[in-house]
């Protein structure tokens, strides 16, 4: 549980720092590539899933479905790296190829939430 709390805290910190850097330090670059909204989408999903990892840490203390919850945290982390990371790179470099990576991260987010759903259903059935 402590690992996921630390990971959620780190990822939340990074989401705020990256968002601030994008809004201030990268403004000209993002505007030149017309990717400000894309960058912000990456930040929003990054923060939402940093908070989701913290939620999973709390759920691990309450539910006994540890394997599913641990898997969800790993999938949320992979989703942040693949989805948000690819949007950050697309926004900064303008290289459209990075857009092809985003759906893989989105799939990680979806499967992670499905794991949370299954953990809840299994816990409810007990």
MMTF fields as JSON, N, C-alpha, C and O atoms, coordinates in Angstrom:
{
  "mmtfVersion": "1.0.0",
  "mmtfProducer": "UNKNOWN",
  "numBonds": 503,
  "numAtoms": 504,
  "numGroups": 126,
  "numChains": 1,
  "numModels": 1,
  "chainsPerModel": [1],
  "groupsPerChain": [126],
  "chainIdList": ["A"],
  "bondAtomList": [4, 2, 8, 6, 12, 10, 16, 14, 20, 18, 24, 22, 28, 26, 32, 30, 36, 34, 40, 38, 44, 42, 48, 46, 52, 50, 56, 54, 60, 58, 64, 62, 68, 66, 72, 70, 76, 74, 80, 78, 84, 82, 88, 86, 92, 90, 96, 94, 100, 98, 104, 102, 108, 106, 112, 110, 116, 114, 120, 118, 124, 122, 128, 126, 132, 130, 136, 134, 140, 138, 144, 142, 148, 146, 152, 150, 156, 154, 160, 158, 164, 162, 168, 166, 172, 170, 176, 174, 180, 178, 184, 182, 188, 186, 192, 190, 196, 194, 200, 198, 204, 202, 208, 206, 212, 210, 216, 214, 220, 218, 224, 222, 228, 226, 232, 230, 236, 234, 240, 238, 244, 242, 248, 246, 252, 250, 256, 254, 260, 258, 264, 262, 268, 266, 272, 270, 276, 274, 280, 278, 284, 282, 288, 286, 292, 290, 296, 294, 300, 298, 304, 302, 308, 306, 312, 310, 316, 314, 320, 318, 324, 322, 328, 326, 332, 330, 336, 334, 340, 338, 344, 342, 348, 346, 352, 350, 356, 354, 360, 358, 364, 362, 368, 366, 372, 370, 376, 374, 380, 378, 384, 382, 388, 386, 392, 390, 396, 394, 400, 398, 404, 402, 408, 406, 412, 410, 416, 414, 420, 418, 424, 422, 428, 426, 432, 430, 436, 434, 440, 438, 444, 442, 448, 446, 452, 450, 456, 454, 460, 458, 464, 462, 468, 466, 472, 470, 476, 474, 480, 478, 484, 482, 488, 486, 492, 490, 496, 494, 500, 498],
  "bondOrderList": [1, 1, 1, 1, 1, 1, 1, 1, 1, 1, 1, 1, 1, 1, 1, 1, 1, 1, 1, 1, 1, 1, 1, 1, 1, 1, 1, 1, 1, 1, 1, 1, 1, 1, 1, 1, 1, 1, 1, 1, 1, 1, 1, 1, 1, 1, 1, 1, 1, 1, 1, 1, 1, 1, 1, 1, 1, 1, 1, 1, 1, 1, 1, 1, 1, 1, 1, 1, 1, 1, 1, 1, 1, 1, 1, 1, 1, 1, 1, 1, 1, 1, 1, 1, 1, 1, 1, 1, 1, 1, 1, 1, 1, 1, 1, 1, 1, 1, 1, 1, 1, 1, 1, 1, 1, 1, 1, 1, 1, 1, 1, 1, 1, 1, 1, 1, 1, 1, 1, 1, 1, 1, 1, 1, 1],
  "groupList": [{"groupName": "UNK", "atomNameList": ["N", "CA", "C", "O"], "elementList": ["N", "C", "C", "O"], "formalChargeList": [0, 0, 0, 0], "bondAtomList": [1, 0, 2, 1, 3, 2], "bondOrderList": [1, 1, 2], "singleLetterCode": "X", "chemCompType": "L-PEPTIDE LINKING"}],
  "groupTypeList": [0, 0, 0, 0, 0, 0, 0, 0, 0, 0, 0, 0, 0, 0, 0, 0, 0, 0, 0, 0, 0, 0, 0, 0, 0, 0, 0, 0, 0, 0, 0, 0, 0, 0, 0, 0, 0, 0, 0, 0, 0, 0, 0, 0, 0, 0, 0, 0, 0, 0, 0, 0, 0, 0, 0, 0, 0, 0, 0, 0, 0, 0, 0, 0, 0, 0, 0, 0, 0, 0, 0, 0, 0, 0, 0, 0, 0, 0, 0, 0, 0, 0, 0, 0, 0, 0, 0, 0, 0, 0, 0, 0, 0, 0, 0, 0, 0, 0, 0, 0, 0, 0, 0, 0, 0, 0, 0, 0, 0, 0, 0, 0, 0, 0, 0, 0, 0, 0, 0, 0, 0, 0, 0, 0, 0, 0],
  "groupIdList": [1, 2, 3, 4, 5, 6, 7, 8, 9, 10, 11, 12, 13, 14, 15, 16, 17, 18, 19, 20, 21, 22, 23, 24, 25, 26, 27, 28, 29, 30, 31, 32, 33, 34, 35, 36, 37, 38, 39, 40, 41, 42, 43, 44, 45, 46, 47, 48, 49, 50, 51, 52, 53, 54, 55, 56, 57, 58, 59, 60, 61, 62, 63, 64, 65, 66, 67, 68, 69, 70, 71, 72, 73, 74, 75, 76, 77, 78, 79, 80, 81, 82, 83, 84, 85, 86, 87, 88, 89, 90, 91, 92, 93, 94, 95, 96, 97, 98, 99, 100, 101, 102, 103, 104, 105, 106, 107, 108, 109, 110, 111, 112, 113, 114, 115, 116, 117, 118, 119, 120, 121, 122, 123, 124, 125, 126],
  "secStructList": [7, 2, 2, 2, 2, 2, 2, 2, 2, 2, 2, 2, 2, 2, 2, 2, 2, 2, 2, 2, 2, 2, 2, 2, 6, 1, 2, 2, 2, 2, 2, 2, 2, 6, 7, 2, 2, 2, 2, 2, 2, 2, 2, 2, 2, 2, 2, 2, 2, 2, 2, 2, 2, 2, 2, 2, 2, 2, 2, 2, 2, 2, 7, 1, 7, 2, 2, 2, 2, 2, 2, 2, 2, 2, 2, 2, 2, 2, 2, 0, 0, 0, 0, 0, 2, 2, 2, 2, 2, 2, 2, 2, 2, 7, 7, 4, 4, 4, 2, 2, 2, 2, 2, 2, 2, 2, 2, 2, 2, 2, 2, 2, 2, 2, 2, 2, 2, 2, 2, 2, 2, 2, 2, 2, 6, 7],
  "xCoordList": [0.826, 0.0, 0.869, 0.588, 1.923, 2.793, 3.42, 3.595, 3.758, 4.35, 3.371, 3.759, 2.114, 1.12, 0.819, 0.56, 0.849, 0.665, 1.811, 1.585, 3.042, 4.205, 4.139, 4.416, 3.773, 3.666, 2.586, 2.805, 1.428, 0.362, 0.786, 0.473, 1.504, 2.005, 3.003, 2.935, 3.922, 4.919, 4.249, 4.573, 3.318, 2.656, 1.777, 1.687, 1.128, 0.355, 1.248, 0.92, 2.38, 3.366, 3.818, 3.859, 4.157, 4.622, 3.538, 3.841, 2.282, 1.196, 1.09, 0.93, 1.18, 1.106, 2.331, 2.202, 3.514, 4.744, 4.749, 5.112, 4.349, 4.318, 3.266, 3.498, 2.113, 1.072, 1.529, 1.272, 2.208, 2.713, 3.8, 3.821, 4.698, 5.754, 5.161, 5.623, 4.13, 3.48, 2.808, 2.867, 2.165, 1.442, 2.377, 2.025, 3.568, 4.48, 5.725, 6.027, 6.438, 7.702, 7.574, 8.476, 6.469, 6.309, 5.235, 4.872, 4.732, 3.606, 3.881, 3.051, 5.025, 5.334, 5.415, 4.92, 6.032, 6.156, 4.796, 4.492, 3.977, 2.656, 1.774, 1.034, 1.857, 1.072, 1.563, 0.767, 2.879, 3.434, 2.949, 2.685, 2.836, 2.366, 0.848, 0.283, 0.189, -1.269, -1.682, -2.636, -0.944, -1.174, -1.431, -1.282, -1.807, -2.063, -3.15, -2.993, -4.24, -5.336, -4.89, -5.287, -4.078, -3.565, -2.712, -2.834, -1.849, -0.99, -1.854, -1.598, -2.871, -3.742, -4.514, -4.756, -4.898, -5.558, -4.614, -5.03, -3.355, -2.365, -2.25, -2.184, -2.226, -2.115, -3.359, -3.245, -4.54, -5.776, -5.828, -6.158, -5.51, -5.517, -4.406, -4.581, -3.285, -2.164, -2.619, -2.431, -3.219, -3.647, -4.769, -4.754, -5.729, -6.848, -6.351, -6.858, -5.371, -4.903, -3.86, -3.655, -3.204, -2.383, -3.31, -2.997, -4.446, -5.431, -6.03, -6.31, -6.224, -6.744, -5.774, -6.208, -4.487, -3.501, -3.598, -3.476, -3.817, -4.02, -5.291, -5.304, -6.338, -7.576, -7.317, -7.799, -6.569, -6.241, -5.485, -5.735, -4.569, -3.831, -4.796, -4.638, -5.781, -6.778, -7.639, -7.963, -8.004, -8.822, -8.073, -8.678, -6.781, -5.991, -6.092, -6.011, -6.268, -6.404, -7.791, -7.966, -8.773, -10.17, -10.626, -11.318, -10.242, -10.696, -9.612, -8.433, -10.012, -9.057, -8.687, -8.057, -9.072, -8.804, -7.488, -7.461, -6.42, -5.141, -4.557, -4.0, -4.675, -4.05, -4.692, -3.993, -6.005, -6.69, -6.367, -6.152, -6.331, -6.042, -4.599, -4.324, -3.686, -2.29, -2.149, -1.424, -2.852, -2.818, -3.363, -2.816, -4.443, -5.021, -4.035, -3.923, -3.32, -2.34, -1.233, -0.817, -0.763, 0.256, -0.255, 0.471, -1.497, -2.094, -2.298, -2.106, -2.682, -2.82, -1.466, -1.379, -0.414, 0.93, 1.323, 1.823, 1.093, 1.413, 0.599, 1.108, -0.66, -1.501, -0.98, -0.992, -0.516, 0.057, 1.268, 1.399, 2.146, 3.365, 3.023, 3.537, 2.153, 1.854, 0.914, 1.193, -0.195, -1.181, -0.684, -0.488, -0.483, -0.06, 1.319, 1.554, 2.227, 3.578, 3.577, 4.296, 2.772, 2.734, 2.112, 2.54, 1.101, 0.515, 1.505, 1.563, 2.284, 3.311, 4.318, 4.656, 4.795, 5.792, 5.217, 5.881, 3.995, 3.33, 3.235, 3.496, 2.858, 2.675, 3.976, 4.008, 5.037, 6.314, 7.063, 7.69, 6.99, 7.771, 6.97, 7.549, 5.655, 4.83, 4.839, 4.193, 5.564, 5.65, 4.354, 4.093, 3.556, 2.238, 2.288, 1.291, 3.417, 3.547, 3.276, 2.833, 3.54, 3.288, 1.805, 1.442, 0.954, -0.479, -0.915, -1.955, -0.131, -0.462, -0.242, -0.79, 0.55, 0.835, -0.294, -0.543, -0.966, -1.994, -3.08, -3.466, -3.585, -4.624, -4.172, -4.982, -2.892, -2.393, -2.497, -2.855, -2.182, -2.33, -3.782, -4.122, -4.648, -6.078, -6.596, -7.438, -6.095, -6.471, -6.013, -6.745, -4.81, -4.33, -5.258, -5.577, -5.692, -6.628, -7.921, -8.412, -8.465, -9.716, -9.587, -10.445, -8.519, -8.328, -8.076, -8.522, -7.37, -7.159, -8.469, -8.671, -9.366, -10.677, -11.503, -12.265, -11.368, -12.071, -11.577, -12.366, -10.293, -9.75, -10.339, -10.66, -10.477, -11.106, -12.549, -13.007, -13.263, -14.643, -14.718, -15.543, -13.861, -13.874, -13.521, -14.101, -12.571, -12.208, -13.402, -13.66, -14.115, -15.293, -16.384, -16.995, -16.626, -17.653, -17.269, -18.115, -16.005, -15.56, -15.67, -16.079, -15.32, -15.403, -16.854, -17.17, -17.731, -19.156, -19.782, -20.669, -19.299, -19.844, -19.463, -19.991, -18.569, -18.115, -18.926, -18.675],
  "yCoordList": [-1.188, 0.0, 1.25, 2.198, 1.264, 2.432, 2.785, 3.96, 1.762, 1.999, 2.749, 3.679, 2.346, 3.005, 4.422, 5.308, 4.644, 6.005, 6.891, 8.004, 6.39, 7.155, 7.388, 8.488, 6.356, 6.477, 7.49, 8.333, 7.414, 8.374, 9.798, 10.727, 9.964, 11.294, 11.818, 12.979, 10.972, 11.37, 11.738, 12.761, 10.905, 11.169, 12.412, 13.154, 12.646, 13.871, 15.096, 16.09, 15.021, 16.11, 16.386, 17.536, 15.318, 15.474, 16.053, 16.843, 15.673, 16.214, 17.719, 18.449, 18.179, 19.622, 20.323, 21.369, 19.75, 20.362, 20.405, 21.421, 19.304, 19.263, 20.233, 20.921, 20.289, 21.224, 22.666, 23.463, 23.005, 24.374, 24.679, 25.764, 23.728, 23.915, 24.109, 24.953, 23.317, 23.467, 24.82, 25.435, 25.282, 26.554, 27.751, 28.781, 27.615, 28.761, 28.565, 29.396, 27.481, 27.273, 26.806, 27.031, 26.161, 25.61, 26.323, 25.863, 27.42, 28.094, 28.343, 28.013, 28.917, 29.24, 27.975, 27.955, 26.934, 25.673, 25.052, 24.619, 25.009, 24.396, 25.181, 24.596, 26.503, 27.319, 27.174, 27.181, 27.042, 26.875, 25.567, 25.51, 24.531, 23.232, 23.107, 22.104, 24.122, 24.099, 22.873, 22.178, 22.619, 21.408, 21.702, 20.811, 22.913, 23.255, 22.36, 21.846, 22.17, 21.327, 19.879, 19.205, 19.4, 18.031, 17.862, 16.867, 18.836, 18.793, 18.774, 17.99, 19.633, 19.699, 18.399, 17.999, 17.743, 16.436, 15.444, 14.681, 15.453, 14.585, 14.863, 13.933, 16.134, 16.512, 16.06, 15.55, 16.245, 15.857, 14.356, 13.94, 13.55, 12.102, 11.674, 10.739, 12.345, 12.079, 12.27, 11.385, 13.428, 13.713, 12.787, 12.288, 12.556, 11.684, 10.302, 9.706, 9.794, 8.451, 8.412, 7.363, 9.518, 9.607, 9.481, 8.773, 10.169, 10.062, 8.658, 8.15, 8.035, 6.668, 5.708, 4.787, 5.906, 5.05, 5.243, 4.278, 6.479, 6.711, 6.007, 5.436, 6.043, 5.344, 3.845, 3.207, 3.292, 1.863, 1.55, 0.52, 2.418, 2.196, 2.118, 1.268, 2.989, 2.953, 1.698, 1.094, 1.312, 0.114, -1.146, -2.089, -1.174, -2.345, -2.585, -3.723, -1.518, -1.641, -2.14, -2.688, -1.958, -2.302, -3.618, -4.406, -3.852, -5.034, -6.096, -5.799, -7.298, -8.405, -8.852, -9.894, -8.077, -8.436, -7.795, -7.027, -8.106, -7.448, -7.589, -6.63, -8.774, -8.981, -8.085, -7.474, -8.011, -7.16, -5.692, -4.948, -5.275, -3.873, -3.516, -2.434, -4.419, -4.165, -4.062, -3.209, -4.942, -4.889, -3.552, -2.961, -3.076, -1.806, -0.661, 0.206, -0.646, 0.422, 0.373, 1.411, -0.827, -0.963, -0.525, 0.101, -0.853, -0.437, 1.067, 1.678, 1.677, 3.133, 3.8, 4.797, 3.251, 3.789, 3.657, 4.607, 2.476, 2.283, 3.236, 3.769, 3.451, 4.371, 5.796, 6.505, 6.218, 7.565, 7.702, 8.684, 6.715, 6.775, 6.777, 7.599, 5.853, 5.714, 6.798, 7.413, 7.045, 8.007, 9.429, 10.174, 9.797, 11.178, 11.443, 12.499, 10.491, 10.673, 10.909, 11.779, 10.139, 10.322, 11.672, 12.31, 12.113, 13.424, 14.54, 15.538, 14.377, 15.375, 15.457, 16.548, 14.298, 14.282, 14.822, 15.578, 14.438, 14.965, 16.486, 17.182, 16.989, 18.432, 19.201, 20.267, 18.672, 19.386, 19.251, 20.202, 18.065, 17.841, 18.097, 18.379, 18.002, 18.12, 16.863, 16.817, 15.837, 14.578, 13.792, 13.27, 13.708, 13.081, 11.586, 11.019, 10.947, 9.518, 9.165, 8.056, 10.105, 9.849, 9.648, 8.997, 10.199, 10.023, 8.572, 8.202, 7.746, 6.329, 5.555, 4.465, 6.102, 5.424, 5.653, 4.808, 6.787, 7.163, 6.095, 5.836, 5.47, 4.455, 3.275, 2.682, 2.936, 1.859, 2.268, 1.461, 3.52, 4.021, 4.072, 3.755, 4.474, 4.478, 3.086, 2.915, 2.093, 0.704, 0.293, -0.393, 0.707, 0.42, 1.039, 0.401, 2.275, 2.909, 2.097, 1.843, 1.694, 0.934, -0.399, -0.752, -1.134, -2.426, -2.219, -3.026, -1.154, -0.85, -0.614, -1.12, 0.16, 0.406, -0.874, -1.086, -1.727, -3.013, -3.872, -4.583, -3.815, -4.547, -4.028, -4.812, -2.712, -2.14, -2.633, -3.013, -2.626, -3.115, -4.566, -4.904, -5.418, -6.832, -7.028, -7.878, -6.241, -6.34, -5.975, -6.621, -4.945, -4.545, -5.601, -5.899, -6.165, -7.21, -8.452, -9.052, -8.835, -10.013, -9.758, -10.647, -8.584, -8.251, -8.211, -8.635, -7.702, -7.6, -8.99, -9.2, -9.927, -11.28, -12.094, -13.184, -11.577, -12.329, -12.013, -12.558],
  "zCoordList": [0.0, 0.0, 0.0, -0.733, 0.815, 0.892, -0.444, -0.767, -1.217, -2.533, -3.433, -4.141, -3.402, -4.254, -3.773, -4.588, -2.47, -1.951, -2.44, -2.915, -2.322, -2.782, -4.293, -4.77, -5.031, -6.484, -6.859, -7.729, -6.213, -6.482, -6.168, -6.912, -5.056, -4.694, -5.712, -6.117, -6.122, -7.12, -8.44, -9.043, -8.882, -10.157, -10.099, -11.077, -8.957, -8.789, -8.838, -9.485, -8.149, -8.165, -9.596, -10.034, -10.318, -11.695, -12.598, -13.492, -12.381, -13.203, -13.037, -14.015, -11.797, -11.548, -12.137, -12.772, -11.928, -12.44, -13.968, -14.561, -14.603, -16.066, -16.595, -17.589, -15.935, -16.353, -16.261, -17.163, -15.172, -15.001, -16.029, -16.61, -16.253, -17.239, -18.631, -19.4, -18.951, -20.249, -20.406, -21.471, -19.334, -19.399, -19.482, -20.057, -18.908, -18.848, -19.71, -20.567, -19.486, -20.18, -21.61, -22.417, -21.94, -23.286, -24.1, -25.183, -23.599, -24.263, -25.743, -26.59, -26.058, -27.453, -28.314, -29.441, -27.785, -28.522, -28.768, -29.88, -27.722, -27.851, -28.816, -29.607, -28.749, -29.66, -31.102, -32.04, -31.267, -32.616, -33.248, -34.449, -32.436, -32.94, -32.859, -33.293, -32.306, -32.089, -31.295, -31.645, -30.214, -29.426, -27.948, -27.112, -27.62, -26.221, -25.632, -24.524, -26.352, -25.848, -25.694, -24.744, -26.612, -26.527, -25.283, -24.569, -25.025, -23.842, -22.574, -21.66, -22.521, -21.352, -21.146, -20.008, -22.225, -22.111, -21.439, -20.567, -21.839, -21.194, -19.711, -18.907, -19.339, -17.924, -17.151, -16.036, -17.739, -17.05, -16.78, -15.669, -17.771, -17.572, -16.62, -15.838, -16.682, -15.78, -14.338, -13.503, -14.043, -12.676, -12.235, -11.109, -13.097, -12.721, -12.326, -11.376, -13.044, -12.752, -11.642, -11.033, -11.37, -10.155, -8.946, -7.989, -8.992, -7.908, -7.843, -6.757, -9.0, -9.018, -8.334, -7.641, -8.515, -7.844, -6.329, -5.574, -5.881, -4.446, -3.965, -2.875, -4.754, -4.419, -4.293, -3.357, -5.217, -5.162, -3.877, -3.251, -3.477, -2.232, -1.051, -0.174, -1.026, 0.048, -0.029, 0.994, -1.239, -1.405, -1.003, -0.494, -1.222, -0.818, 0.679, 1.142, 1.424, 2.87, 3.258, 4.346, 2.39, 2.695, 2.075, 2.72, 0.837, 0.121, 0.124, 0.315, -0.083, -0.088, -1.497, -1.677, -2.478, -3.873, -4.315, -5.277, -3.626, -3.833, -5.222, -5.757, -5.821, -7.132, -8.191, -8.999, -8.186, -9.159, -8.932, -9.889, -7.689, -7.395, -7.723, -8.24, -7.424, -7.787, -9.312, -9.825, -10.018, -11.482, -11.979, -12.91, -11.356, -11.801, -11.612, -12.478, -10.493, -10.263, -11.319, -11.834, -11.637, -12.68, -14.045, -14.817, -14.332, -15.605, -15.652, -16.704, -14.537, -14.499, -14.736, -15.452, -14.135, -14.345, -15.823, -16.425, -16.394, -17.818, -18.687, -19.674, -18.325, -19.082, -19.031, -20.037, -17.845, -17.723, -18.635, -19.365, -18.586, -19.393, -20.88, -21.639, -21.295, -22.72, -23.235, -24.264, -22.539, -23.019, -22.814, -23.774, -21.558, -21.287, -21.875, -22.463, -21.718, -22.256, -23.751, -24.242, -24.489, -25.937, -26.301, -27.262, -25.536, -25.811, -25.499, -26.218, -24.431, -24.122, -25.267, -25.725, -25.726, -26.804, -28.11, -28.819, -28.423, -29.614, -29.545, -30.526, -28.375, -28.206, -28.346, -28.962, -27.785, -27.769, -29.098, -29.566, -29.696, -30.915, -32.19, -33.239, -32.105, -33.303, -34.151, -35.198, -33.711, -34.454, -34.269, -33.185, -35.306, -35.239, -34.927, -34.481, -35.151, -34.872, -33.421, -33.119, -32.52, -31.099, -30.817, -29.837, -31.663, -31.48, -31.572, -31.029, -32.255, -32.396, -31.101, -30.934, -30.186, -28.923, -27.91, -27.05, -28.017, -27.045, -26.851, -25.711, -27.915, -27.694, -26.832, -26.12, -26.893, -26.027, -24.556, -23.698, -24.285, -22.916, -22.502, -21.362, -23.431, -23.145, -22.833, -21.951, -23.554, -23.28, -21.879, -21.164, -21.487, -20.125, -19.082, -18.078, -19.314, -18.391, -18.288, -17.187, -19.426, -19.439, -18.705, -17.896, -18.987, -18.334, -16.833, -16.016, -16.469, -15.057, -14.329, -13.225, -14.95, -14.329, -14.292, -13.348, -15.296, -15.275, -14.115, -13.492, -13.822, -12.675, -11.359, -10.466, -11.245, -10.046, -9.95, -8.873, -11.072, -11.105, -10.634, -9.785, -11.183, -10.808, -9.337, -8.662, -8.846, -7.424, -6.543, -5.528, -6.94, -6.177, -6.202, -5.176, -7.378, -7.499, -6.703, -6.04, -6.767, -6.005, -4.518, -3.771, -4.077, -2.659, -2.197, -1.086, -3.052, -2.722, -2.564, -1.737, -3.376, -3.347, -2.115, -1.9, -1.328, -0.142, 1.062, 2.137]
}
